[in-house]
Amino acid sequence: MVTDAPSSAALPLLPWLELPLREALASQQAHAIWLHGPSGVGQFDLALALAQAWLCEAQAVGSQASPACGACASCRLVLARSHPDLMVLVPEALRESLGWNAGDEEEGGGASEGSSKRKPSKDIRVEEVRRVVHFAQSTSARGRGKIVVIFPAERMNTVSANALLKTLEEPAGDLRLVLAGSTTDALLPTIRSRCQSLRLALPDEPLTVAWLASQGVKQPEALLAAAGGQPEEALKWFREGMDGAHWLALPQQLMRGEVGALASWPIARVVDMLFKVCHDAMRAACGSAPIYFALAPTQFKAAPITLARWYEELTRLARHAEHPWQAALTIEWLVGQARVALTEPAPSRASLN
Ligand SMILES: [Zn+2]
């Protein structure tokens, strides 16, 4: 027998999403929503919270204007990722990190063919979208309608997106779709124009700093700045072993030419970090305050011309950051390049001629 657990079966909600959730429940009547904003602010969590509220059986059908009760059978099924009227489409490559593995794999059919051999797909593939079309035509199992969540919606390629068009144009009466993602431009206009737009803003810093601290993040301000203000990104980095102190020590480490823990980073992340160092050093050279390393003890003193050259080299490399280079050698080379750019004295007039 299922006993009432002391903890709620409502999906945990990021604190800055509470207001957008209530507003969306009160205002969103369309059958399809395009839920977007800067990446890493919780689009997927909000999409699921909306789905749970719409399916919640504690509220009268058609008047689900409050967040999910977190206690009814439907809420528990959503939390257990096994609600028969909820379909969640996320690319294979993201399923584990989003904690959304189970249901999709079982029903995967064609999607799971040969999946043990190939790399997990970063796209939402057309076979998966076809499952949505089939789901749209089925009958709601619990009589509260059906919900489809697609995230990140911009990962649908043209073929996948076109497969969804008909369902968007002529939706079954009891189907609602939430397309969630981070970049407005990447989603096909034909898809976007058929959805009601719901935009999430970057949350206020005090709220996100407090949330990161509650997750155990040390020096959350530093890591939040490192992640460009995106709290979920900051938390992801922390869970991958980065902390604020480590981030703030990076410029000095580079000036000494030490590879250290960078050796274990993916090249794309090293390049991203170097861009941030370069960016802040350029700001310092113009007399502006740094952004990503504002709390670092380092004073950047590099010459603008050296930094400009470094920036160009990084840009060239960034185009190929996914290239399967010898990672260790490449990172060593990148650190050496950073050391020179950050410490080389400004060239004399004579050497410029
Ligand atoms: Zn409920």
Residues whose N, C-alpha, C, O or C-beta is under 5 A from the ligand:
A	BS01	ZN	C56 E57 A58 A68 C69 G70 A71 C72 C75
